[in-house]
Amino acid sequence: ILSKYEEERKPIATQNAALSVRNYRRTLRIAKACYLDAQHPQLLMSMLDAPPMNLLPMVTRREMFRRLVDVAMMPLGSLVSPQNSGGGSFHADHVERNVWSILEGGGSLPLVFPRYELGFSYDSDDASESHATNDESGDTAGYFPRLGVGHRMPHVPVEFLVPPANRDGEGWAVVEATNLCLAATISEAADASPGCTKLTSLTDISSRLRRASSCISPIFTLLAFGPALTSSVALVGEAANCVAKMWNVPLMLLNVLPARPDVEEHAKEAGFAPYGRESKGFDVLYAVDEQQSLLKLLCDEHLLTGSNTGEKREDLVNALIMVRPDGHIANISLIDDGRGGAGAMTDQIRRSVERGLRNSLGDVVLD
């Protein structure tokens, strides 16, 4: 990530600097409405530093500067409250009308800038387009979440699930993200109330999983969504783990489900006992998105709709989403639904993970 720091951050820094300049000019509008000019002090200093004024002693020039500033500020004396001055004045009323005109027209300094604070993207195409259309009218535009490469992972409320310890378990237990220490907490999580609700946002999923797993290094999170990936989650984990080891980066797999799964059915489809920690040496975490927020974002971003055969959208969409340690999306890949065999799906998964790592790290393999 550090190797691509300048490439990613420079366009954002340029946008923010331009915004700061515009905000500075906004603050000057109020001053000008009061007939004050920010250039006057600089002009006054230039005059005092030029001949013949610069021949005067510094103490004299300082006193002259102070008195001239006092004279320039005298018109503000008319702005004191009427109860203190015995009545208003034409000048004060005129200045007040000027200020109110700016405030009512939206020309004052805004307090929030959602587009810049939340909506910025590290994707070079998006950043250049945003910079090219970076006009003042859009500074206070709202934040519209996008499931796009380089963008901040949108808010998707999910519940983390821990499978029962065996097929005779009563069901999947809901567990807080801070308790996702997998094998160490499966028995404890199984005691959780089946009806409890512990929603967690996917916005900062990588940092949450890092804290939960007590990992000393920043981690990448691979979100697997869709029936084909859920039924082949062991294959997904094995292929992703292989690439992560080659790049020497910590990677966690999170299988996002549209509903709480049936224990027996899930075990049959996935081809392994649902213990949470798989025998292949990698971790599989589970979360349920019952509001289908992730599906809606995927469909909106990639213009996905149901087929003419009446199939539901959730049965057609299979996607891998890699989230960087800083919460931004490294890659999104739509995966074929399995036609072509396990080998073809494995190749797709590996290419998806490697593309995400290259987008984040360049061609640098961590030591």
ChimeraX attribute file (.defattr): number of C-alpha atoms within 10 A of each C-alpha:
attribute: neighborCount
match mode: 1-to-1
recipient: residues
	/A:1	16
	/A:2	11
	/A:3	12
	/A:4	14
	/A:5	12
	/A:6	12
	/A:7	13
	/A:8	19
	/A:9	15
	/A:10	13
	/A:11	20
	/A:12	21
	/A:13	12
	/A:14	12
	/A:15	19
	/A:16	15
	/A:17	12
	/A:18	16
	/A:19	18
	/A:20	12
	/A:21	10
	/A:22	16
	/A:23	17
	/A:24	12
	/A:25	13
	/A:26	16
	/A:27	13
	/A:28	17
	/A:29	20
	/A:30	21
	/A:31	13
	/A:32	14
	/A:33	18
	/A:34	20
	/A:35	15
	/A:36	16
	/A:37	14
	/A:38	11
	/A:39	8
	/A:40	12
	/A:41	14
	/A:42	10
	/A:43	11
	/A:44	14
	/A:45	13
	/A:46	13
	/A:47	13
	/A:48	19
	/A:49	15
	/A:50	10
	/A:51	10
	/A:52	9
	/A:53	14
	/A:54	13
	/A:55	11
	/A:56	12
	/A:57	9
	/A:58	13
	/A:59	9
	/A:60	11
	/A:61	17
	/A:62	13
	/A:63	11
	/A:64	14
	/A:65	16
	/A:66	12
	/A:67	12
	/A:68	14
	/A:69	14
	/A:70	11
	/A:71	10
	/A:72	15
	/A:73	13
	/A:74	10
	/A:75	15
	/A:76	14
	/A:77	11
	/A:78	17
	/A:79	16
	/A:80	14
	/A:81	12
	/A:82	12
	/A:83	8
	/A:84	8
	/A:85	12
	/A:86	9
	/A:87	10
	/A:88	15
	/A:89	13
	/A:90	9
	/A:91	15
	/A:92	19
	/A:93	12
	/A:94	12
	/A:95	20
	/A:96	14
	/A:97	13
	/A:98	17
	/A:99	19
	/A:100	15
	/A:101	14
	/A:102	15
	/A:103	14
	/A:104	9
	/A:105	9
	/A:106	10
	/A:107	16
	/A:108	19
	/A:109	16
	/A:110	11
	/A:111	7
	/A:112	12
	/A:113	16
	/A:114	15
	/A:115	17
	/A:116	18
	/A:117	10
	/A:118	15
	/A:119	17
	/A:120	19
	/A:121	25
	/A:122	25
	/A:123	18
	/A:124	16
	/A:125	11
	/A:126	16
	/A:127	19
	/A:128	16
	/A:129	10
	/A:130	17
	/A:131	16
	/A:132	10
	/A:133	10
	/A:134	14
	/A:135	12
	/A:136	12
	/A:137	8
	/A:138	11
	/A:139	17
	/A:140	14
	/A:141	14
	/A:142	14
	/A:143	14
	/A:144	10
	/A:145	14
	/A:146	18
	/A:147	23
	/A:148	23
	/A:149	22
	/A:150	25
	/A:151	21
	/A:152	24
	/A:153	25
	/A:154	23
	/A:155	17
	/A:156	17
	/A:157	20
	/A:158	25
	/A:159	25
	/A:160	26
	/A:161	28
	/A:162	29
	/A:163	29
	/A:164	21
	/A:165	18
	/A:166	14
	/A:167	16
	/A:168	9
	/A:169	13
	/A:170	14
	/A:171	20
	/A:172	22
	/A:173	24
	/A:174	26
	/A:175	26
	/A:176	16
	/A:177	22
	/A:178	14
	/A:179	17
	/A:180	23
	/A:181	16
	/A:182	19
	/A:183	15
	/A:184	10
	/A:185	13
	/A:186	22
	/A:187	15
	/A:188	13
	/A:189	21
	/A:190	21
	/A:191	11
	/A:192	13
	/A:193	11
	/A:194	12
	/A:195	8
	/A:196	11
	/A:197	13
	/A:198	14
	/A:199	18
	/A:200	20
	/A:201	15
	/A:202	21
	/A:203	19
	/A:204	19
	/A:205	26
	/A:206	24
	/A:207	20
	/A:208	19
	/A:209	24
	/A:210	22
	/A:211	17
	/A:212	16
	/A:213	16
	/A:214	11
	/A:215	12
	/A:216	9
	/A:217	10
	/A:218	16
	/A:219	21
	/A:220	28
	/A:221	23
	/A:222	29
	/A:223	21
	/A:224	25
	/A:225	24
	/A:226	23
	/A:227	19
	/A:228	22
	/A:229	26
	/A:230	20
	/A:231	16
	/A:232	18
	/A:233	22
	/A:234	20
	/A:235	19
	/A:236	24
	/A:237	26
	/A:238	19
	/A:239	19
	/A:240	23
	/A:241	24
	/A:242	15
	/A:243	19
	/A:244	19
	/A:245	11
	/A:246	11
	/A:247	18
	/A:248	13
	/A:249	18
	/A:250	17
	/A:251	26
	/A:252	24
	/A:253	22
	/A:254	23
	/A:255	24
	/A:256	24
	/A:257	24
	/A:258	20
	/A:259	12
	/A:260	17
	/A:261	15
	/A:262	13
	/A:263	19
	/A:264	15
	/A:265	11
	/A:266	17
	/A:267	18
	/A:268	13
	/A:269	14
	/A:270	17
	/A:271	13
	/A:272	14
	/A:273	19
	/A:274	21
	/A:275	20
	/A:276	20
	/A:277	18
	/A:278	16
	/A:279	11
	/A:280	11
	/A:281	10
	/A:282	18
	/A:283	21
	/A:284	21
	/A:285	22
	/A:286	23
	/A:287	25
	/A:288	20
	/A:289	19
	/A:290	15
	/A:291	13
	/A:292	17
	/A:293	16
	/A:294	22
	/A:295	21
	/A:296	16
	/A:297	18
	/A:298	19
	/A:299	17
	/A:300	13
	/A:301	12
	/A:302	12
	/A:303	9
	/A:304	16
	/A:305	14
	/A:306	14
	/A:307	11
	/A:308	7
	/A:309	6
	/A:310	7
	/A:311	11
	/A:312	12
	/A:313	16
	/A:314	19
	/A:315	13
	/A:316	18
	/A:317	22
	/A:318	22
	/A:319	23
	/A:320	24
	/A:321	24
	/A:322	30
	/A:323	31
	/A:324	28
	/A:325	24
	/A:326	17
	/A:327	21
	/A:328	24
	/A:329	29
	/A:330	30
	/A:331	24
	/A:332	21
	/A:333	18
	/A:334	17
	/A:335	20
	/A:336	17
	/A:337	17
	/A:338	15
	/A:339	9
	/A:340	9
	/A:341	9
	/A:342	12
	/A:343	11
	/A:344	12
	/A:345	22
	/A:346	19
	/A:347	11
	/A:348	19
	/A:349	26
	/A:350	19
	/A:351	16
	/A:352	25
	/A:353	26
	/A:354	19
	/A:355	18
	/A:356	24
	/A:357	25
	/A:358	17
	/A:359	20
	/A:360	26
	/A:361	18
	/A:362	14
	/A:363	12
	/A:364	14
	/A:365	12
	/A:366	9
	/A:367	6
